[in-house]
Amino acid sequence: GHKLGASLLQDAVKRCALVSQHAGIRAMLVHALHDRAKQFYEHYGFQASPVHPLTLLLRLPQG
């Protein structure tokens, strides 16, 4: 369960970071389904929106 989710998220972040080198991608945006999912994303560096707490953003490295 949890390790698979972490692996999938890390792969998605890596792929987005690679694409961001060629496209105007600056961040990943996710919509957590519940507080437990929100905590999962926050553990990996996502920050909650002050307006919509279950919407989280992760800024991608700029290179």
mmCIF file as gemmi writes it, N, C-alpha and C atoms, coordinates in Angstrom:
data_model
loop_
_atom_site.group_PDB
_atom_site.id
_atom_site.type_symbol
_atom_site.label_atom_id
_atom_site.label_alt_id
_atom_site.label_comp_id
_atom_site.label_asym_id
_atom_site.label_entity_id
_atom_site.label_seq_id
_atom_site.pdbx_PDB_ins_code
_atom_site.Cartn_x
_atom_site.Cartn_y
_atom_site.Cartn_z
_atom_site.occupancy
_atom_site.B_iso_or_equiv
_atom_site.pdbx_formal_charge
_atom_site.auth_seq_id
_atom_site.auth_asym_id
_atom_site.pdbx_PDB_model_num
ATOM 1 N N . GLY Axp A 1 ? 0.765 -1.187 0 1 0 ? 1 A 1
ATOM 2 C CA . GLY Axp A 1 ? 0 0 0 1 0 ? 1 A 1
ATOM 3 C C . GLY Axp A 1 ? 0.816 1.266 0 1 0 ? 1 A 1
ATOM 4 N N . HIS Axp A 2 ? 1.323 1.667 1.167 1 0 ? 2 A 1
ATOM 5 C CA . HIS Axp A 2 ? 1.975 2.976 1.31 1 0 ? 2 A 1
ATOM 6 C C . HIS Axp A 2 ? 3.248 3.065 0.484 1 0 ? 2 A 1
ATOM 7 N N . LYS Axp A 3 ? 4.006 2.003 0.42 1 0 ? 3 A 1
ATOM 8 C CA . LYS Axp A 3 ? 5.258 2.062 -0.339 1 0 ? 3 A 1
ATOM 9 C C . LYS Axp A 3 ? 4.988 2.146 -1.837 1 0 ? 3 A 1
ATOM 10 N N . LEU Axp A 4 ? 3.933 1.504 -2.302 1 0 ? 4 A 1
ATOM 11 C CA . LEU Axp A 4 ? 3.581 1.6 -3.717 1 0 ? 4 A 1
ATOM 12 C C . LEU Axp A 4 ? 3.159 3.029 -4.05 1 0 ? 4 A 1
ATOM 13 N N . GLY Axp A 5 ? 2.344 3.624 -3.19 1 0 ? 5 A 1
ATOM 14 C CA . GLY Axp A 5 ? 1.913 5.006 -3.41 1 0 ? 5 A 1
ATOM 15 C C . GLY Axp A 5 ? 3.09 5.958 -3.451 1 0 ? 5 A 1
ATOM 16 N N . ALA Axp A 6 ? 4.034 5.759 -2.543 1 0 ? 6 A 1
ATOM 17 C CA . ALA Axp A 6 ? 5.229 6.611 -2.503 1 0 ? 6 A 1
ATOM 18 C C . ALA Axp A 6 ? 6.05 6.443 -3.771 1 0 ? 6 A 1
ATOM 19 N N . SER Axp A 7 ? 6.197 5.208 -4.227 1 0 ? 7 A 1
ATOM 20 C CA . SER Axp A 7 ? 6.968 4.949 -5.448 1 0 ? 7 A 1
ATOM 21 C C . SER Axp A 7 ? 6.303 5.584 -6.66 1 0 ? 7 A 1
ATOM 22 N N . LEU Axp A 8 ? 4.988 5.466 -6.744 1 0 ? 8 A 1
ATOM 23 C CA . LEU Axp A 8 ? 4.262 6.06 -7.872 1 0 ? 8 A 1
ATOM 24 C C . LEU Axp A 8 ? 4.366 7.583 -7.85 1 0 ? 8 A 1
ATOM 25 N N . LEU Axp A 9 ? 4.254 8.176 -6.665 1 0 ? 9 A 1
ATOM 26 C CA . LEU Axp A 9 ? 4.365 9.63 -6.558 1 0 ? 9 A 1
ATOM 27 C C . LEU Axp A 9 ? 5.766 10.093 -6.928 1 0 ? 9 A 1
ATOM 28 N N . GLN Axp A 10 ? 6.778 9.417 -6.431 1 0 ? 10 A 1
ATOM 29 C CA . GLN Axp A 10 ? 8.155 9.796 -6.752 1 0 ? 10 A 1
ATOM 30 C C . GLN Axp A 10 ? 8.417 9.685 -8.248 1 0 ? 10 A 1
ATOM 31 N N . ASP Axp A 11 ? 7.862 8.668 -8.889 1 0 ? 11 A 1
ATOM 32 C CA . ASP Axp A 11 ? 8.021 8.527 -10.336 1 0 ? 11 A 1
ATOM 33 C C . ASP Axp A 11 ? 7.318 9.675 -11.068 1 0 ? 11 A 1
ATOM 34 N N . ALA Axp A 12 ? 6.121 10.022 -10.622 1 0 ? 12 A 1
ATOM 35 C CA . ALA Axp A 12 ? 5.38 11.119 -11.254 1 0 ? 12 A 1
ATOM 36 C C . ALA Axp A 12 ? 6.124 12.447 -11.109 1 0 ? 12 A 1
ATOM 37 N N . VAL Axp A 13 ? 6.679 12.699 -9.926 1 0 ? 13 A 1
ATOM 38 C CA . VAL Axp A 13 ? 7.433 13.94 -9.702 1 0 ? 13 A 1
ATOM 39 C C . VAL Axp A 13 ? 8.663 13.97 -10.601 1 0 ? 13 A 1
ATOM 40 N N . LYS Axp A 14 ? 9.345 12.847 -10.693 1 0 ? 14 A 1
ATOM 41 C CA . LYS Axp A 14 ? 10.545 12.762 -11.54 1 0 ? 14 A 1
ATOM 42 C C . LYS Axp A 14 ? 10.195 13.036 -13.004 1 0 ? 14 A 1
ATOM 43 N N . ARG Axp A 15 ? 9.107 12.438 -13.48 1 0 ? 15 A 1
ATOM 44 C CA . ARG Axp A 15 ? 8.689 12.634 -14.873 1 0 ? 15 A 1
ATOM 45 C C . ARG Axp A 15 ? 8.291 14.09 -15.133 1 0 ? 15 A 1
ATOM 46 N N . CYS Axp A 16 ? 7.57 14.683 -14.202 1 0 ? 16 A 1
ATOM 47 C CA . CYS Axp A 16 ? 7.185 16.092 -14.357 1 0 ? 16 A 1
ATOM 48 C C . CYS Axp A 16 ? 8.408 16.994 -14.365 1 0 ? 16 A 1
ATOM 49 N N . ALA Axp A 17 ? 9.381 16.695 -13.512 1 0 ? 17 A 1
ATOM 50 C CA . ALA Axp A 17 ? 10.61 17.497 -13.475 1 0 ? 17 A 1
ATOM 51 C C . ALA Axp A 17 ? 11.352 17.398 -14.801 1 0 ? 17 A 1
ATOM 52 N N . LEU Axp A 18 ? 11.385 16.207 -15.399 1 0 ? 18 A 1
ATOM 53 C CA . LEU Axp A 18 ? 12.049 16.042 -16.701 1 0 ? 18 A 1
ATOM 54 C C . LEU Axp A 18 ? 11.326 16.83 -17.788 1 0 ? 18 A 1
ATOM 55 N N . VAL Axp A 19 ? 10.009 16.741 -17.809 1 0 ? 19 A 1
ATOM 56 C CA . VAL Axp A 19 ? 9.217 17.459 -18.809 1 0 ? 19 A 1
ATOM 57 C C . VAL Axp A 19 ? 9.345 18.967 -18.604 1 0 ? 19 A 1
ATOM 58 N N . SER Axp A 20 ? 9.477 19.406 -17.348 1 0 ? 20 A 1
ATOM 59 C CA . SER Axp A 20 ? 9.552 20.842 -17.066 1 0 ? 20 A 1
ATOM 60 C C . SER Axp A 20 ? 10.785 21.491 -17.68 1 0 ? 20 A 1
ATOM 61 N N . GLN Axp A 21 ? 11.782 20.693 -18.032 1 0 ? 21 A 1
ATOM 62 C CA . GLN Axp A 21 ? 12.975 21.233 -18.682 1 0 ? 21 A 1
ATOM 63 C C . GLN Axp A 21 ? 12.681 21.691 -20.112 1 0 ? 21 A 1
ATOM 64 N N . HIS Axp A 22 ? 11.576 21.197 -20.692 1 0 ? 22 A 1
ATOM 65 C CA . HIS Axp A 22 ? 11.24 21.497 -22.084 1 0 ? 22 A 1
ATOM 66 C C . HIS Axp A 22 ? 9.897 22.213 -22.232 1 0 ? 22 A 1
ATOM 67 N N . ALA Axp A 23 ? 9.16 22.307 -21.147 1 0 ? 23 A 1
ATOM 68 C CA . ALA Axp A 23 ? 7.833 22.924 -21.2 1 0 ? 23 A 1
ATOM 69 C C . ALA Axp A 23 ? 7.688 23.877 -20.013 1 0 ? 23 A 1
ATOM 70 N N . GLY Axp A 24 ? 6.66 24.64 -20.013 1 0 ? 24 A 1
ATOM 71 C CA . GLY Axp A 24 ? 6.46 25.637 -18.965 1 0 ? 24 A 1
ATOM 72 C C . GLY Axp A 24 ? 5.833 25.097 -17.694 1 0 ? 24 A 1
ATOM 73 N N . ILE Axp A 25 ? 6.249 23.933 -17.261 1 0 ? 25 A 1
ATOM 74 C CA . ILE Axp A 25 ? 5.699 23.341 -16.044 1 0 ? 25 A 1
ATOM 75 C C . ILE Axp A 25 ? 6.5 23.84 -14.849 1 0 ? 25 A 1
ATOM 76 N N . ARG Axp A 26 ? 5.835 24.418 -13.888 1 0 ? 26 A 1
ATOM 77 C CA . ARG Axp A 26 ? 6.506 24.964 -12.705 1 0 ? 26 A 1
ATOM 78 C C . ARG Axp A 26 ? 6.162 24.2 -11.433 1 0 ? 26 A 1
ATOM 79 N N . ALA Axp A 27 ? 5.024 23.468 -11.453 1 0 ? 27 A 1
ATOM 80 C CA . ALA Axp A 27 ? 4.574 22.808 -10.229 1 0 ? 27 A 1
ATOM 81 C C . ALA Axp A 27 ? 3.634 21.659 -10.56 1 0 ? 27 A 1
ATOM 82 N N . MET Axp A 28 ? 3.438 20.81 -9.564 1 0 ? 28 A 1
ATOM 83 C CA . MET Axp A 28 ? 2.426 19.757 -9.64 1 0 ? 28 A 1
ATOM 84 C C . MET Axp A 28 ? 1.298 20.152 -8.695 1 0 ? 28 A 1
ATOM 85 N N . LEU Axp A 29 ? 0.077 19.936 -9.122 1 0 ? 29 A 1
ATOM 86 C CA . LEU Axp A 29 ? -1.099 20.248 -8.323 1 0 ? 29 A 1
ATOM 87 C C . LEU Axp A 29 ? -1.883 18.962 -8.125 1 0 ? 29 A 1
ATOM 88 N N . VAL Axp A 30 ? -2.25 18.669 -6.884 1 0 ? 30 A 1
ATOM 89 C CA . VAL Axp A 30 ? -3.051 17.477 -6.6 1 0 ? 30 A 1
ATOM 90 C C . VAL Axp A 30 ? -4.259 17.871 -5.761 1 0 ? 30 A 1
ATOM 91 N N . HIS Axp A 31 ? -5.302 17.082 -5.881 1 0 ? 31 A 1
ATOM 92 C CA . HIS Axp A 31 ? -6.508 17.262 -5.076 1 0 ? 31 A 1
ATOM 93 C C . HIS Axp A 31 ? -6.651 16.019 -4.203 1 0 ? 31 A 1
ATOM 94 N N . ALA Axp A 32 ? -6.305 16.14 -2.937 1 0 ? 32 A 1
ATOM 95 C CA . ALA Axp A 32 ? -6.409 15.017 -2.003 1 0 ? 32 A 1
ATOM 96 C C . ALA Axp A 32 ? -7.886 14.706 -1.758 1 0 ? 32 A 1
ATOM 97 N N . LEU Axp A 33 ? -8.195 13.424 -1.659 1 0 ? 33 A 1
ATOM 98 C CA . LEU Axp A 33 ? -9.585 13.02 -1.451 1 0 ? 33 A 1
ATOM 99 C C . LEU Axp A 33 ? -10.027 13.141 0.002 1 0 ? 33 A 1
ATOM 100 N N . HIS Axp A 34 ? -9.064 13.128 0.926 1 0 ? 34 A 1
ATOM 101 C CA . HIS Axp A 34 ? -9.38 13.205 2.356 1 0 ? 34 A 1
ATOM 102 C C . HIS Axp A 34 ? -8.123 13.616 3.12 1 0 ? 34 A 1
ATOM 103 N N . ASP Axp A 35 ? -8.279 13.843 4.414 1 0 ? 35 A 1
ATOM 104 C CA . ASP Axp A 35 ? -7.159 14.334 5.23 1 0 ? 35 A 1
ATOM 105 C C . ASP Axp A 35 ? -5.972 13.371 5.253 1 0 ? 35 A 1
ATOM 106 N N . ARG Axp A 36 ? -6.237 12.086 5.244 1 0 ? 36 A 1
ATOM 107 C CA . ARG Axp A 36 ? -5.131 11.118 5.248 1 0 ? 36 A 1
ATOM 108 C C . ARG Axp A 36 ? -4.296 11.248 3.975 1 0 ? 36 A 1
ATOM 109 N N . ALA Axp A 37 ? -4.962 11.429 2.847 1 0 ? 37 A 1
ATOM 110 C CA . ALA Axp A 37 ? -4.243 11.628 1.583 1 0 ? 37 A 1
ATOM 111 C C . ALA Axp A 37 ? -3.477 12.951 1.62 1 0 ? 37 A 1
ATOM 112 N N . LYS Axp A 38 ? -4.071 13.97 2.217 1 0 ? 38 A 1
ATOM 113 C CA . LYS Axp A 38 ? -3.389 15.264 2.353 1 0 ? 38 A 1
ATOM 114 C C . LYS Axp A 38 ? -2.092 15.099 3.128 1 0 ? 38 A 1
ATOM 115 N N . GLN Axp A 39 ? -2.143 14.361 4.22 1 0 ? 39 A 1
ATOM 116 C CA . GLN Axp A 39 ? -0.943 14.12 5.03 1 0 ? 39 A 1
ATOM 117 C C . GLN Axp A 39 ? 0.116 13.371 4.233 1 0 ? 39 A 1
ATOM 118 N N . PHE Axp A 40 ? -0.297 12.442 3.388 1 0 ? 40 A 1
ATOM 119 C CA . PHE Axp A 40 ? 0.627 11.698 2.529 1 0 ? 40 A 1
ATOM 120 C C . PHE Axp A 40 ? 1.379 12.67 1.62 1 0 ? 40 A 1
ATOM 121 N N . TYR Axp A 41 ? 0.638 13.539 0.94 1 0 ? 41 A 1
ATOM 122 C CA . TYR Axp A 41 ? 1.276 14.497 0.033 1 0 ? 41 A 1
ATOM 123 C C . TYR Axp A 41 ? 2.168 15.48 0.783 1 0 ? 41 A 1
ATOM 124 N N . GLU Axp A 42 ? 1.721 15.94 1.939 1 0 ? 42 A 1
ATOM 125 C CA . GLU Axp A 42 ? 2.537 16.869 2.721 1 0 ? 42 A 1
ATOM 126 C C . GLU Axp A 42 ? 3.852 16.224 3.152 1 0 ? 42 A 1
ATOM 127 N N . HIS Axp A 43 ? 3.818 14.938 3.421 1 0 ? 43 A 1
ATOM 128 C CA . HIS Axp A 43 ? 5.037 14.207 3.794 1 0 ? 43 A 1
ATOM 129 C C . HIS Axp A 43 ? 6.087 14.301 2.687 1 0 ? 43 A 1
ATOM 130 N N . TYR Axp A 44 ? 5.641 14.426 1.446 1 0 ? 44 A 1
ATOM 131 C CA . TYR Axp A 44 ? 6.547 14.498 0.295 1 0 ? 44 A 1
ATOM 132 C C . TYR Axp A 44 ? 6.754 15.926 -0.205 1 0 ? 44 A 1
ATOM 133 N N . GLY Axp A 45 ? 6.439 16.908 0.621 1 0 ? 45 A 1
ATOM 134 C CA . GLY Axp A 45 ? 6.783 18.285 0.29 1 0 ? 45 A 1
ATOM 135 C C . GLY Axp A 45 ? 5.69 19.131 -0.336 1 0 ? 45 A 1
ATOM 136 N N . PHE Axp A 46 ? 4.513 18.572 -0.572 1 0 ? 46 A 1
ATOM 137 C CA . PHE Axp A 46 ? 3.412 19.364 -1.122 1 0 ? 46 A 1
ATOM 138 C C . PHE Axp A 46 ? 2.912 20.329 -0.055 1 0 ? 46 A 1
ATOM 139 N N . GLN Axp A 47 ? 2.468 21.505 -0.485 1 0 ? 47 A 1
ATOM 140 C CA . GLN Axp A 47 ? 1.942 22.514 0.434 1 0 ? 47 A 1
ATOM 141 C C . GLN Axp A 47 ? 0.471 22.758 0.135 1 0 ? 47 A 1
ATOM 142 N N . ALA Axp A 48 ? -0.327 22.802 1.19 1 0 ? 48 A 1
ATOM 143 C CA . ALA Axp A 48 ? -1.771 22.987 1.044 1 0 ? 48 A 1
ATOM 144 C C . ALA Axp A 48 ? -2.105 24.42 0.662 1 0 ? 48 A 1
ATOM 145 N N . SER Axp A 49 ? -3.123 24.556 -0.158 1 0 ? 49 A 1
ATOM 146 C CA . SER Axp A 49 ? -3.644 25.875 -0.515 1 0 ? 49 A 1
ATOM 147 C C . SER Axp A 49 ? -4.328 26.483 0.708 1 0 ? 49 A 1
ATOM 148 N N . PRO Axp A 50 ? -4.125 27.783 0.956 1 0 ? 50 A 1
ATOM 149 C CA . PRO Axp A 50 ? -4.822 28.414 2.081 1 0 ? 50 A 1
ATOM 150 C C . PRO Axp A 50 ? -6.33 28.533 1.84 1 0 ? 50 A 1
ATOM 151 N N . VAL Axp A 51 ? -6.734 28.468 0.583 1 0 ? 51 A 1
ATOM 152 C CA . VAL Axp A 51 ? -8.152 28.606 0.239 1 0 ? 51 A 1
ATOM 153 C C . VAL Axp A 51 ? -8.855 27.249 0.198 1 0 ? 51 A 1
ATOM 154 N N . HIS Axp A 52 ? -8.183 26.239 -0.361 1 0 ? 52 A 1
ATOM 155 C CA . HIS Axp A 52 ? -8.734 24.89 -0.482 1 0 ? 52 A 1
ATOM 156 C C . HIS Axp A 52 ? -7.744 23.911 0.14 1 0 ? 52 A 1
ATOM 157 N N . PRO Axp A 53 ? -7.897 23.566 1.411 1 0 ? 53 A 1
ATOM 158 C CA . PRO Axp A 53 ? -6.901 22.769 2.13 1 0 ? 53 A 1
ATOM 159 C C . PRO Axp A 53 ? -6.605 21.396 1.525 1 0 ? 53 A 1
ATOM 160 N N . LEU Axp A 54 ? -7.512 20.832 0.733 1 0 ? 54 A 1
ATOM 161 C CA . LEU Axp A 54 ? -7.252 19.529 0.126 1 0 ? 54 A 1
ATOM 162 C C . LEU Axp A 54 ? -6.628 19.658 -1.265 1 0 ? 54 A 1
ATOM 163 N N . THR Axp A 55 ? -6.342 20.877 -1.686 1 0 ? 55 A 1
ATOM 164 C CA . THR Axp A 55 ? -5.593 21.121 -2.919 1 0 ? 55 A 1
ATOM 165 C C . THR Axp A 55 ? -4.166 21.452 -2.514 1 0 ? 55 A 1
ATOM 166 N N . LEU Axp A 56 ? -3.221 20.681 -3.058 1 0 ? 56 A 1
ATOM 167 C CA . LEU Axp A 56 ? -1.821 20.836 -2.66 1 0 ? 56 A 1
ATOM 168 C C . LEU Axp A 56 ? -0.935 21.061 -3.872 1 0 ? 56 A 1
ATOM 169 N N . LEU Axp A 57 ? 0.164 21.783 -3.649 1 0 ? 57 A 1
ATOM 170 C CA . LEU Axp A 57 ? 1.073 22.178 -4.719 1 0 ? 57 A 1
ATOM 171 C C . LEU Axp A 57 ? 2.505 21.793 -4.353 1 0 ? 57 A 1
ATOM 172 N N . LEU Axp A 58 ? 3.224 21.292 -5.335 1 0 ? 58 A 1
ATOM 173 C CA . LEU Axp A 58 ? 4.651 21.009 -5.171 1 0 ? 58 A 1
ATOM 174 C C . LEU Axp A 58 ? 5.394 21.75 -6.269 1 0 ? 58 A 1
ATOM 175 N N . ARG Axp A 59 ? 6.225 22.688 -5.885 1 0 ? 59 A 1
ATOM 176 C CA . ARG Axp A 59 ? 7.032 23.412 -6.876 1 0 ? 59 A 1
ATOM 177 C C . ARG Axp A 59 ? 8.124 22.489 -7.392 1 0 ? 59 A 1
ATOM 178 N N . LEU Axp A 60 ? 8.332 22.515 -8.695 1 0 ? 60 A 1
ATOM 179 C CA . LEU Axp A 60 ? 9.361 21.684 -9.314 1 0 ? 60 A 1
ATOM 180 C C . LEU Axp A 60 ? 10.67 22.458 -9.389 1 0 ? 60 A 1
ATOM 181 N N . PRO Axp A 61 ? 11.789 21.75 -9.297 1 0 ? 61 A 1
ATOM 182 C CA . PRO Axp A 61 ? 13.082 22.438 -9.405 1 0 ? 61 A 1
ATOM 183 C C . PRO Axp A 61 ? 13.235 23.086 -10.778 1 0 ? 61 A 1
ATOM 184 N N . GLN Axp A 62 ? 13.785 24.284 -10.802 1 0 ? 62 A 1
ATOM 185 C CA . GLN Axp A 62 ? 14.017 24.993 -12.063 1 0 ? 62 A 1
ATOM 186 C C . GLN Axp A 62 ? 15.483 24.849 -12.44 1 0 ? 62 A 1
ATOM 187 N N . GLY Axp A 63 ? 15.721 24.409 -13.672 1 0 ? 63 A 1
ATOM 188 C CA . GLY Axp A 63 ? 17.113 24.198 -14.045 1 0 ? 63 A 1
ATOM 189 C C . GLY Axp A 63 ? 17.465 24.642 -15.365 1 0 ? 63 A 1
